[in-house]
Amino acid sequence: MNKKINIHFTIFVSVYFCIKITDGDNCFSLNDDKIIVVMNIVKTIDDVCIIYRVFENIEKLFIYPCNSSAINIFKDCFVLDL
């Protein structure tokens, strides 16, 4: 499944969202509750691929007046190695 990479992107825009690779704009929460950091956006002949790393050991930053996780705010955590 070797696909030739034709183009690298710094931003990907769809009707529903915008993904960037710049610090501060590259962290996202997925539907499966994983938090990721986007490392690269590449286009192959067939697809646009988002290359990302998954955050591990996610902890709430605060619990009062509400859990910070309810608004997707977390303590510092680290990224799993590739």
PyMOL Python script that loads the backbone (N, CA, C, O; Angstrom):
from pymol import cmd

cmd.read_pdbstr("""\
ATOM      1  N   MET A   1       0.826  -1.181   0.000  1.00  0.00           N
ATOM      2  CA  MET A   1       0.000   0.000   0.000  1.00  0.00           C
ATOM      3  C   MET A   1       0.873   1.248   0.000  1.00  0.00           C
ATOM      4  O   MET A   1       0.572   2.200   0.720  1.00  0.00           O
ATOM      5  N   ASN A   2       1.917   1.271  -0.764  1.00  0.00           N
ATOM      6  CA  ASN A   2       2.743   2.463  -0.915  1.00  0.00           C
ATOM      7  C   ASN A   2       2.080   3.414  -1.887  1.00  0.00           C
ATOM      8  O   ASN A   2       1.927   3.109  -3.069  1.00  0.00           O
ATOM      9  N   LYS A   3       1.687   4.571  -1.377  1.00  0.00           N
ATOM     10  CA  LYS A   3       1.081   5.582  -2.233  1.00  0.00           C
ATOM     11  C   LYS A   3       2.041   6.752  -2.320  1.00  0.00           C
ATOM     12  O   LYS A   3       2.561   7.218  -1.306  1.00  0.00           O
ATOM     13  N   LYS A   4       2.268   7.214  -3.507  1.00  0.00           N
ATOM     14  CA  LYS A   4       3.168   8.336  -3.702  1.00  0.00           C
ATOM     15  C   LYS A   4       2.512   9.615  -3.182  1.00  0.00           C
ATOM     16  O   LYS A   4       1.369   9.924  -3.519  1.00  0.00           O
ATOM     17  N   ILE A   5       3.256  10.352  -2.356  1.00  0.00           N
ATOM     18  CA  ILE A   5       2.771  11.628  -1.835  1.00  0.00           C
ATOM     19  C   ILE A   5       3.089  12.699  -2.857  1.00  0.00           C
ATOM     20  O   ILE A   5       4.242  12.889  -3.244  1.00  0.00           O
ATOM     21  N   ASN A   6       2.058  13.391  -3.286  1.00  0.00           N
ATOM     22  CA  ASN A   6       2.227  14.417  -4.302  1.00  0.00           C
ATOM     23  C   ASN A   6       2.410  15.811  -3.709  1.00  0.00           C
ATOM     24  O   ASN A   6       3.243  16.581  -4.186  1.00  0.00           O
ATOM     25  N   ILE A   7       1.640  16.139  -2.676  1.00  0.00           N
ATOM     26  CA  ILE A   7       1.629  17.497  -2.137  1.00  0.00           C
ATOM     27  C   ILE A   7       1.487  17.441  -0.619  1.00  0.00           C
ATOM     28  O   ILE A   7       0.754  16.604  -0.092  1.00  0.00           O
ATOM     29  N   HIS A   8       2.191  18.336   0.088  1.00  0.00           N
ATOM     30  CA  HIS A   8       2.004  18.547   1.526  1.00  0.00           C
ATOM     31  C   HIS A   8       1.186  19.815   1.699  1.00  0.00           C
ATOM     32  O   HIS A   8       1.359  20.782   0.958  1.00  0.00           O
ATOM     33  N   PHE A   9       0.298  19.805   2.678  1.00  0.00           N
ATOM     34  CA  PHE A   9      -0.535  20.973   2.959  1.00  0.00           C
ATOM     35  C   PHE A   9      -0.317  21.432   4.394  1.00  0.00           C
ATOM     36  O   PHE A   9       0.066  20.637   5.252  1.00  0.00           O
ATOM     37  N   THR A  10      -0.557  22.703   4.656  1.00  0.00           N
ATOM     38  CA  THR A  10      -0.533  23.222   6.028  1.00  0.00           C
ATOM     39  C   THR A  10      -1.938  23.446   6.549  1.00  0.00           C
ATOM     40  O   THR A  10      -2.126  23.702   7.738  1.00  0.00           O
ATOM     41  N   ILE A  11      -2.934  23.354   5.666  1.00  0.00           N
ATOM     42  CA  ILE A  11      -4.329  23.558   6.054  1.00  0.00           C
ATOM     43  C   ILE A  11      -5.223  22.701   5.165  1.00  0.00           C
ATOM     44  O   ILE A  11      -4.953  22.521   3.978  1.00  0.00           O
ATOM     45  N   PHE A  12      -6.296  22.176   5.764  1.00  0.00           N
ATOM     46  CA  PHE A  12      -7.319  21.444   5.027  1.00  0.00           C
ATOM     47  C   PHE A  12      -8.661  22.001   5.458  1.00  0.00           C
ATOM     48  O   PHE A  12      -8.979  22.009   6.647  1.00  0.00           O
ATOM     49  N   VAL A  13      -9.447  22.464   4.507  1.00  0.00           N
ATOM     50  CA  VAL A  13     -10.742  23.077   4.812  1.00  0.00           C
ATOM     51  C   VAL A  13     -11.848  22.246   4.176  1.00  0.00           C
ATOM     52  O   VAL A  13     -11.799  21.923   2.990  1.00  0.00           O
ATOM     53  N   SER A  14     -12.846  21.906   4.986  1.00  0.00           N
ATOM     54  CA  SER A  14     -14.038  21.232   4.469  1.00  0.00           C
ATOM     55  C   SER A  14     -15.249  22.092   4.828  1.00  0.00           C
ATOM     56  O   SER A  14     -15.108  23.158   5.428  1.00  0.00           O
ATOM     57  N   VAL A  15     -16.413  21.628   4.464  1.00  0.00           N
ATOM     58  CA  VAL A  15     -17.648  22.341   4.804  1.00  0.00           C
ATOM     59  C   VAL A  15     -17.850  22.365   6.317  1.00  0.00           C
ATOM     60  O   VAL A  15     -18.446  23.304   6.844  1.00  0.00           O
ATOM     61  N   TYR A  16     -17.358  21.338   7.026  1.00  0.00           N
ATOM     62  CA  TYR A  16     -17.642  21.165   8.445  1.00  0.00           C
ATOM     63  C   TYR A  16     -16.513  21.601   9.374  1.00  0.00           C
ATOM     64  O   TYR A  16     -16.771  21.896  10.541  1.00  0.00           O
ATOM     65  N   PHE A  17     -15.279  21.652   8.897  1.00  0.00           N
ATOM     66  CA  PHE A  17     -14.164  21.955   9.788  1.00  0.00           C
ATOM     67  C   PHE A  17     -12.955  22.433   9.008  1.00  0.00           C
ATOM     68  O   PHE A  17     -12.909  22.360   7.780  1.00  0.00           O
ATOM     69  N   CYS A  18     -11.975  22.926   9.759  1.00  0.00           N
ATOM     70  CA  CYS A  18     -10.701  23.371   9.195  1.00  0.00           C
ATOM     71  C   CYS A  18      -9.602  22.735  10.038  1.00  0.00           C
ATOM     72  O   CYS A  18      -9.629  22.841  11.264  1.00  0.00           O
ATOM     73  N   ILE A  19      -8.647  22.083   9.407  1.00  0.00           N
ATOM     74  CA  ILE A  19      -7.525  21.445  10.097  1.00  0.00           C
ATOM     75  C   ILE A  19      -6.250  22.147   9.666  1.00  0.00           C
ATOM     76  O   ILE A  19      -6.022  22.370   8.477  1.00  0.00           O
ATOM     77  N   LYS A  20      -5.414  22.498  10.651  1.00  0.00           N
ATOM     78  CA  LYS A  20      -4.121  23.125  10.367  1.00  0.00           C
ATOM     79  C   LYS A  20      -3.017  22.326  11.036  1.00  0.00           C
ATOM     80  O   LYS A  20      -3.278  21.530  11.938  1.00  0.00           O
ATOM     81  N   ILE A  21      -1.778  22.538  10.594  1.00  0.00           N
ATOM     82  CA  ILE A  21      -0.653  21.859  11.232  1.00  0.00           C
ATOM     83  C   ILE A  21       0.146  22.808  12.116  1.00  0.00           C
ATOM     84  O   ILE A  21       1.156  22.405  12.694  1.00  0.00           O
ATOM     85  N   THR A  22      -0.289  24.062  12.231  1.00  0.00           N
ATOM     86  CA  THR A  22       0.435  25.039  13.049  1.00  0.00           C
ATOM     87  C   THR A  22       0.104  24.842  14.530  1.00  0.00           C
ATOM     88  O   THR A  22      -1.027  24.511  14.885  1.00  0.00           O
ATOM     89  N   ASP A  23       1.114  25.051  15.393  1.00  0.00           N
ATOM     90  CA  ASP A  23       0.910  24.912  16.835  1.00  0.00           C
ATOM     91  C   ASP A  23      -0.229  25.815  17.291  1.00  0.00           C
ATOM     92  O   ASP A  23      -0.336  26.969  16.876  1.00  0.00           O
ATOM     93  N   GLY A  24      -1.069  25.267  18.146  1.00  0.00           N
ATOM     94  CA  GLY A  24      -2.210  26.005  18.655  1.00  0.00           C
ATOM     95  C   GLY A  24      -3.467  25.793  17.829  1.00  0.00           C
ATOM     96  O   GLY A  24      -4.576  26.007  18.318  1.00  0.00           O
ATOM     97  N   ASP A  25      -3.302  25.377  16.588  1.00  0.00           N
ATOM     98  CA  ASP A  25      -4.446  25.119  15.700  1.00  0.00           C
ATOM     99  C   ASP A  25      -4.508  23.669  15.261  1.00  0.00           C
ATOM    100  O   ASP A  25      -5.309  23.323  14.392  1.00  0.00           O
ATOM    101  N   ASN A  26      -3.677  22.814  15.845  1.00  0.00           N
ATOM    102  CA  ASN A  26      -3.563  21.454  15.340  1.00  0.00           C
ATOM    103  C   ASN A  26      -4.001  20.371  16.327  1.00  0.00           C
ATOM    104  O   ASN A  26      -3.711  19.195  16.108  1.00  0.00           O
ATOM    105  N   CYS A  27      -4.689  20.738  17.402  1.00  0.00           N
ATOM    106  CA  CYS A  27      -5.189  19.752  18.365  1.00  0.00           C
ATOM    107  C   CYS A  27      -6.696  19.601  18.208  1.00  0.00           C
ATOM    108  O   CYS A  27      -7.426  20.584  18.087  1.00  0.00           O
ATOM    109  N   PHE A  28      -7.149  18.339  18.213  1.00  0.00           N
ATOM    110  CA  PHE A  28      -8.558  18.061  17.986  1.00  0.00           C
ATOM    111  C   PHE A  28      -9.030  16.920  18.859  1.00  0.00           C
ATOM    112  O   PHE A  28      -8.248  16.054  19.251  1.00  0.00           O
ATOM    113  N   SER A  29     -10.316  16.928  19.159  1.00  0.00           N
ATOM    114  CA  SER A  29     -10.977  15.836  19.852  1.00  0.00           C
ATOM    115  C   SER A  29     -11.774  15.049  18.811  1.00  0.00           C
ATOM    116  O   SER A  29     -12.593  15.619  18.090  1.00  0.00           O
ATOM    117  N   LEU A  30     -11.531  13.741  18.737  1.00  0.00           N
ATOM    118  CA  LEU A  30     -12.243  12.894  17.786  1.00  0.00           C
ATOM    119  C   LEU A  30     -13.530  12.358  18.402  1.00  0.00           C
ATOM    120  O   LEU A  30     -13.735  12.468  19.610  1.00  0.00           O
ATOM    121  N   ASN A  31     -14.388  11.785  17.583  1.00  0.00           N
ATOM    122  CA  ASN A  31     -15.656  11.243  18.070  1.00  0.00           C
ATOM    123  C   ASN A  31     -15.475  10.110  19.069  1.00  0.00           C
ATOM    124  O   ASN A  31     -16.374   9.844  19.867  1.00  0.00           O
ATOM    125  N   ASP A  32     -14.323   9.435  19.038  1.00  0.00           N
ATOM    126  CA  ASP A  32     -14.074   8.338  19.983  1.00  0.00           C
ATOM    127  C   ASP A  32     -13.379   8.837  21.253  1.00  0.00           C
ATOM    128  O   ASP A  32     -12.815   8.042  22.004  1.00  0.00           O
ATOM    129  N   ASP A  33     -13.418  10.168  21.496  1.00  0.00           N
ATOM    130  CA  ASP A  33     -12.852  10.835  22.678  1.00  0.00           C
ATOM    131  C   ASP A  33     -11.331  10.849  22.702  1.00  0.00           C
ATOM    132  O   ASP A  33     -10.748  11.220  23.721  1.00  0.00           O
ATOM    133  N   LYS A  34     -10.679  10.467  21.637  1.00  0.00           N
ATOM    134  CA  LYS A  34      -9.224  10.614  21.564  1.00  0.00           C
ATOM    135  C   LYS A  34      -8.910  12.071  21.265  1.00  0.00           C
ATOM    136  O   LYS A  34      -9.652  12.748  20.552  1.00  0.00           O
ATOM    137  N   ILE A  35      -7.799  12.544  21.820  1.00  0.00           N
ATOM    138  CA  ILE A  35      -7.309  13.884  21.516  1.00  0.00           C
ATOM    139  C   ILE A  35      -6.052  13.692  20.672  1.00  0.00           C
ATOM    140  O   ILE A  35      -5.155  12.931  21.034  1.00  0.00           O
ATOM    141  N   ILE A  36      -6.006  14.389  19.551  1.00  0.00           N
ATOM    142  CA  ILE A  36      -4.883  14.199  18.627  1.00  0.00           C
ATOM    143  C   ILE A  36      -4.209  15.528  18.326  1.00  0.00           C
ATOM    144  O   ILE A  36      -4.786  16.599  18.515  1.00  0.00           O
ATOM    145  N   VAL A  37      -2.976  15.430  17.852  1.00  0.00           N
ATOM    146  CA  VAL A  37      -2.257  16.593  17.327  1.00  0.00           C
ATOM    147  C   VAL A  37      -1.879  16.259  15.883  1.00  0.00           C
ATOM    148  O   VAL A  37      -1.229  15.248  15.618  1.00  0.00           O
ATOM    149  N   VAL A  38      -2.293  17.117  14.959  1.00  0.00           N
ATOM    150  CA  VAL A  38      -2.035  16.893  13.538  1.00  0.00           C
ATOM    151  C   VAL A  38      -0.593  17.263  13.228  1.00  0.00           C
ATOM    152  O   VAL A  38      -0.139  18.362  13.549  1.00  0.00           O
ATOM    153  N   MET A  39       0.115  16.345  12.607  1.00  0.00           N
ATOM    154  CA  MET A  39       1.522  16.536  12.270  1.00  0.00           C
ATOM    155  C   MET A  39       1.717  16.958  10.820  1.00  0.00           C
ATOM    156  O   MET A  39       2.619  17.735  10.508  1.00  0.00           O
ATOM    157  N   ASN A  40       0.857  16.436   9.927  1.00  0.00           N
ATOM    158  CA  ASN A  40       1.021  16.726   8.508  1.00  0.00           C
ATOM    159  C   ASN A  40      -0.288  16.437   7.787  1.00  0.00           C
ATOM    160  O   ASN A  40      -1.114  15.659   8.262  1.00  0.00           O
ATOM    161  N   ILE A  41      -0.464  17.068   6.645  1.00  0.00           N
ATOM    162  CA  ILE A  41      -1.594  16.819   5.756  1.00  0.00           C
ATOM    163  C   ILE A  41      -0.981  16.579   4.379  1.00  0.00           C
ATOM    164  O   ILE A  41      -0.275  17.437   3.849  1.00  0.00           O
ATOM    165  N   VAL A  42      -1.255  15.411   3.803  1.00  0.00           N
ATOM    166  CA  VAL A  42      -0.647  15.062   2.521  1.00  0.00           C
ATOM    167  C   VAL A  42      -1.710  14.593   1.543  1.00  0.00           C
ATOM    168  O   VAL A  42      -2.746  14.058   1.938  1.00  0.00           O
ATOM    169  N   LYS A  43      -1.442  14.797   0.274  1.00  0.00           N
ATOM    170  CA  LYS A  43      -2.321  14.317  -0.787  1.00  0.00           C
ATOM    171  C   LYS A  43      -1.575  13.259  -1.580  1.00  0.00           C
ATOM    172  O   LYS A  43      -0.473  13.485  -2.080  1.00  0.00           O
ATOM    173  N   THR A  44      -2.208  12.100  -1.681  1.00  0.00           N
ATOM    174  CA  THR A  44      -1.690  11.053  -2.557  1.00  0.00           C
ATOM    175  C   THR A  44      -2.484  11.127  -3.859  1.00  0.00           C
ATOM    176  O   THR A  44      -3.294  12.034  -4.052  1.00  0.00           O
ATOM    177  N   ILE A  45      -2.253  10.194  -4.721  1.00  0.00           N
ATOM    178  CA  ILE A  45      -3.006  10.162  -5.981  1.00  0.00           C
ATOM    179  C   ILE A  45      -4.497  10.006  -5.712  1.00  0.00           C
ATOM    180  O   ILE A  45      -5.321  10.592  -6.414  1.00  0.00           O
ATOM    181  N   ASP A  46      -4.851   9.212  -4.691  1.00  0.00           N
ATOM    182  CA  ASP A  46      -6.252   8.872  -4.438  1.00  0.00           C
ATOM    183  C   ASP A  46      -6.909   9.639  -3.293  1.00  0.00           C
ATOM    184  O   ASP A  46      -8.123   9.838  -3.310  1.00  0.00           O
ATOM    185  N   ASP A  47      -6.139  10.071  -2.306  1.00  0.00           N
ATOM    186  CA  ASP A  47      -6.723  10.561  -1.058  1.00  0.00           C
ATOM    187  C   ASP A  47      -5.989  11.778  -0.515  1.00  0.00           C
ATOM    188  O   ASP A  47      -4.881  12.112  -0.935  1.00  0.00           O
ATOM    189  N   VAL A  48      -6.658  12.432   0.443  1.00  0.00           N
ATOM    190  CA  VAL A  48      -5.986  13.388   1.322  1.00  0.00           C
ATOM    191  C   VAL A  48      -5.873  12.681   2.661  1.00  0.00           C
ATOM    192  O   VAL A  48      -6.873  12.189   3.184  1.00  0.00           O
ATOM    193  N   CYS A  49      -4.672  12.622   3.226  1.00  0.00           N
ATOM    194  CA  CYS A  49      -4.423  11.898   4.471  1.00  0.00           C
ATOM    195  C   CYS A  49      -3.992  12.863   5.564  1.00  0.00           C
ATOM    196  O   CYS A  49      -3.162  13.745   5.343  1.00  0.00           O
ATOM    197  N   ILE A  50      -4.564  12.683   6.737  1.00  0.00           N
ATOM    198  CA  ILE A  50      -4.192  13.457   7.918  1.00  0.00           C
ATOM    199  C   ILE A  50      -3.274  12.578   8.761  1.00  0.00           C
ATOM    200  O   ILE A  50      -3.673  11.495   9.190  1.00  0.00           O
ATOM    201  N   ILE A  51      -2.063  13.033   8.996  1.00  0.00           N
ATOM    202  CA  ILE A  51      -1.100  12.290   9.809  1.00  0.00           C
ATOM    203  C   ILE A  51      -1.101  12.929  11.187  1.00  0.00           C
ATOM    204  O   ILE A  51      -0.870  14.130  11.323  1.00  0.00           O
ATOM    205  N   TYR A  52      -1.363  12.117  12.213  1.00  0.00           N
ATOM    206  CA  TYR A  52      -1.518  12.665  13.563  1.00  0.00           C
ATOM    207  C   TYR A  52      -0.921  11.734  14.604  1.00  0.00           C
ATOM    208  O   TYR A  52      -0.608  10.574  14.335  1.00  0.00           O
ATOM    209  N   ARG A  53      -0.774  12.290  15.812  1.00  0.00           N
ATOM    210  CA  ARG A  53      -0.342  11.517  16.981  1.00  0.00           C
ATOM    211  C   ARG A  53      -1.420  11.645  18.043  1.00  0.00           C
ATOM    212  O   ARG A  53      -2.121  12.655  18.111  1.00  0.00           O
ATOM    213  N   VAL A  54      -1.548  10.615  18.874  1.00  0.00           N
ATOM    214  CA  VAL A  54      -2.605  10.560  19.884  1.00  0.00           C
ATOM    215  C   VAL A  54      -2.042  10.976  21.247  1.00  0.00           C
ATOM    216  O   VAL A  54      -0.978  10.510  21.655  1.00  0.00           O
ATOM    217  N   PHE A  55      -2.767  11.858  21.945  1.00  0.00           N
ATOM    218  CA  PHE A  55      -2.394  12.222  23.313  1.00  0.00           C
ATOM    219  C   PHE A  55      -2.750  11.090  24.262  1.00  0.00           C
ATOM    220  O   PHE A  55      -3.762  10.411  24.083  1.00  0.00           O
ATOM    221  N   GLU A  56      -1.915  10.892  25.270  1.00  0.00           N
ATOM    222  CA  GLU A  56      -2.100   9.841  26.258  1.00  0.00           C
ATOM    223  C   GLU A  56      -2.162  10.487  27.643  1.00  0.00           C
ATOM    224  O   GLU A  56      -1.712  11.620  27.815  1.00  0.00           O
ATOM    225  N   ASN A  57      -2.714   9.782  28.629  1.00  0.00           N
ATOM    226  CA  ASN A  57      -2.801  10.258  30.021  1.00  0.00           C
ATOM    227  C   ASN A  57      -3.522  11.598  30.127  1.00  0.00           C
ATOM    228  O   ASN A  57      -3.010  12.535  30.739  1.00  0.00           O
ATOM    229  N   ILE A  58      -4.672  11.686  29.552  1.00  0.00           N
ATOM    230  CA  ILE A  58      -5.461  12.928  29.574  1.00  0.00           C
ATOM    231  C   ILE A  58      -6.139  13.051  30.935  1.00  0.00           C
ATOM    232  O   ILE A  58      -6.786  12.111  31.397  1.00  0.00           O
ATOM    233  N   GLU A  59      -5.992  14.213  31.578  1.00  0.00           N
ATOM    234  CA  GLU A  59      -6.597  14.472  32.883  1.00  0.00           C
ATOM    235  C   GLU A  59      -7.347  15.791  32.847  1.00  0.00           C
ATOM    236  O   GLU A  59      -7.003  16.697  32.089  1.00  0.00           O
ATOM    237  N   LYS A  60      -8.386  15.887  33.685  1.00  0.00           N
ATOM    238  CA  LYS A  60      -9.143  17.132  33.790  1.00  0.00           C
ATOM    239  C   LYS A  60      -8.253  18.215  34.395  1.00  0.00           C
ATOM    240  O   LYS A  60      -7.445  17.937  35.281  1.00  0.00           O
ATOM    241  N   LEU A  61      -8.400  19.428  33.923  1.00  0.00           N
ATOM    242  CA  LEU A  61      -7.650  20.552  34.472  1.00  0.00           C
ATOM    243  C   LEU A  61      -8.309  21.072  35.747  1.00  0.00           C
ATOM    244  O   LEU A  61      -7.623  21.461  36.692  1.00  0.00           O
ATOM    245  N   PHE A  62      -9.649  21.078  35.771  1.00  0.00           N
ATOM    246  CA  PHE A  62     -10.385  21.511  36.957  1.00  0.00           C
ATOM    247  C   PHE A  62     -11.717  20.771  37.021  1.00  0.00           C
ATOM    248  O   PHE A  62     -12.181  20.213  36.027  1.00  0.00           O
ATOM    249  N   ILE A  63     -12.332  20.776  38.223  1.00  0.00           N
ATOM    250  CA  ILE A  63     -13.639  20.133  38.381  1.00  0.00           C
ATOM    251  C   ILE A  63     -14.701  21.100  38.883  1.00  0.00           C
ATOM    252  O   ILE A  63     -15.874  20.737  38.971  1.00  0.00           O
ATOM    253  N   TYR A  64     -14.310  22.321  39.211  1.00  0.00           N
ATOM    254  CA  TYR A  64     -15.272  23.320  39.679  1.00  0.00           C
ATOM    255  C   TYR A  64     -15.143  24.573  38.841  1.00  0.00           C
ATOM    256  O   TYR A  64     -14.010  24.989  38.595  1.00  0.00           O
ATOM    257  N   PRO A  65     -16.152  25.178  38.405  1.00  0.00           N
ATOM    258  CA  PRO A  65     -17.588  24.950  38.633  1.00  0.00           C
ATOM    259  C   PRO A  65     -18.168  23.815  37.794  1.00  0.00           C
ATOM    260  O   PRO A  65     -19.318  23.424  37.994  1.00  0.00           O
ATOM    261  N   CYS A  66     -17.379  23.282  36.853  1.00  0.00           N
ATOM    262  CA  CYS A  66     -17.782  22.097  36.099  1.00  0.00           C
ATOM    263  C   CYS A  66     -16.513  21.342  35.727  1.00  0.00           C
ATOM    264  O   CYS A  66     -15.404  21.863  35.848  1.00  0.00           O
ATOM    265  N   ASN A  67     -16.693  20.125  35.278  1.00  0.00           N
ATOM    266  CA  ASN A  67     -15.528  19.367  34.815  1.00  0.00           C
ATOM    267  C   ASN A  67     -14.982  20.007  33.551  1.00  0.00           C
ATOM    268  O   ASN A  67     -15.727  20.269  32.606  1.00  0.00           O
ATOM    269  N   SER A  68     -13.687  20.256  33.536  1.00  0.00           N
ATOM    270  CA  SER A  68     -13.070  20.864  32.357  1.00  0.00           C
ATOM    271  C   SER A  68     -13.229  19.983  31.121  1.00  0.00           C
ATOM    272  O   SER A  68     -13.240  20.483  29.996  1.00  0.00           O
ATOM    273  N   SER A  69     -13.351  18.687  31.326  1.00  0.00           N
ATOM    274  CA  SER A  69     -13.514  17.787  30.176  1.00  0.00           C
ATOM    275  C   SER A  69     -14.836  18.034  29.446  1.00  0.00           C
ATOM    276  O   SER A  69     -14.961  17.701  28.267  1.00  0.00           O
ATOM    277  N   ALA A  70     -15.819  18.614  30.133  1.00  0.00           N
ATOM    278  CA  ALA A  70     -17.098  18.916  29.487  1.00  0.00           C
ATOM    279  C   ALA A  70     -16.942  19.977  28.401  1.00  0.00           C
ATOM    280  O   ALA A  70     -17.756  20.066  27.482  1.00  0.00           O
ATOM    281  N   ILE A  71     -15.889  20.776  28.520  1.00  0.00           N
ATOM    282  CA  ILE A  71     -15.628  21.811  27.512  1.00  0.00           C
ATOM    283  C   ILE A  71     -14.283  21.573  26.819  1.00  0.00           C
ATOM    284  O   ILE A  71     -13.670  22.492  26.275  1.00  0.00           O
ATOM    285  N   ASN A  72     -13.846  20.311  26.857  1.00  0.00           N
ATOM    286  CA  ASN A  72     -12.622  19.865  26.165  1.00  0.00           C
ATOM    287  C   ASN A  72     -11.370  20.627  26.576  1.00  0.00           C
ATOM    288  O   ASN A  72     -10.562  21.013  25.731  1.00  0.00           O
ATOM    289  N   ILE A  73     -11.215  20.840  27.877  1.00  0.00           N
ATOM    290  CA  ILE A  73      -9.994  21.433  28.423  1.00  0.00           C
ATOM    291  C   ILE A  73      -9.348  20.393  29.329  1.00  0.00           C
ATOM    292  O   ILE A  73      -9.994  19.834  30.216  1.00  0.00           O
ATOM    293  N   PHE A  74      -8.046  20.138  29.090  1.00  0.00           N
ATOM    294  CA  PHE A  74      -7.348  19.091  29.834  1.00  0.00           C
ATOM    295  C   PHE A  74      -5.996  19.581  30.318  1.00  0.00           C
ATOM    296  O   PHE A  74      -5.459  20.568  29.814  1.00  0.00           O
ATOM    297  N   LYS A  75      -5.447  18.865  31.320  1.00  0.00           N
ATOM    298  CA  LYS A  75      -4.095  19.128  31.797  1.00  0.00           C
ATOM    299  C   LYS A  75      -3.091  18.764  30.723  1.00  0.00           C
ATOM    300  O   LYS A  75      -3.412  18.105  29.734  1.00  0.00           O
ATOM    301  N   ASP A  76      -1.854  19.218  30.950  1.00  0.00           N
ATOM    302  CA  ASP A  76      -0.782  18.806  30.054  1.00  0.00           C
ATOM    303  C   ASP A  76      -0.750  17.277  30.006  1.00  0.00           C
ATOM    304  O   ASP A  76      -0.887  16.600  31.025  1.00  0.00           O
ATOM    305  N   CYS A  77      -0.572  16.775  28.836  1.00  0.00           N
ATOM    306  CA  CYS A  77      -0.437  15.348  28.641  1.00  0.00           C
ATOM    307  C   CYS A  77       0.628  15.148  27.580  1.00  0.00           C
ATOM    308  O   CYS A  77       1.099  16.119  26.987  1.00  0.00           O
ATOM    309  N   PHE A  78       1.008  13.924  27.336  1.00  0.00           N
ATOM    310  CA  PHE A  78       2.073  13.710  26.361  1.00  0.00           C
ATOM    311  C   PHE A  78       1.533  12.956  25.149  1.00  0.00           C
ATOM    312  O   PHE A  78       0.468  12.342  25.199  1.00  0.00           O
ATOM    313  N   VAL A  79       2.273  13.017  24.095  1.00  0.00           N
ATOM    314  CA  VAL A  79       1.882  12.381  22.842  1.00  0.00           C
ATOM    315  C   VAL A  79       2.596  11.042  22.737  1.00  0.00           C
ATOM    316  O   VAL A  79       3.795  10.939  22.997  1.00  0.00           O
ATOM    317  N   LEU A  80       1.836  10.012  22.352  1.00  0.00           N
ATOM    318  CA  LEU A  80       2.438   8.701  22.135  1.00  0.00           C
ATOM    319  C   LEU A  80       3.461   8.759  21.018  1.00  0.00           C
ATOM    320  O   LEU A  80       3.269   9.465  20.027  1.00  0.00           O
ATOM    321  N   ASP A  81       4.538   8.024  21.174  1.00  0.00           N
ATOM    322  CA  ASP A  81       5.528   7.933  20.103  1.00  0.00           C
ATOM    323  C   ASP A  81       4.933   7.207  18.920  1.00  0.00           C
ATOM    324  O   ASP A  81       4.064   6.348  19.065  1.00  0.00           O
ATOM    325  N   LEU A  82       5.418   7.568  17.746  1.00  0.00           N
ATOM    326  CA  LEU A  82       4.949   6.893  16.527  1.00  0.00           C
ATOM    327  C   LEU A  82       5.520   5.510  16.423  1.00  0.00           C
ATOM    328  O   LEU A  82       5.235   4.795  15.462  1.00  0.00           O
TER     329      LEU A  82
END
""", "prot")
cmd.dss("prot")
cmd.show_as("cartoon", "prot")
cmd.util.cbc("prot")
cmd.orient("prot")
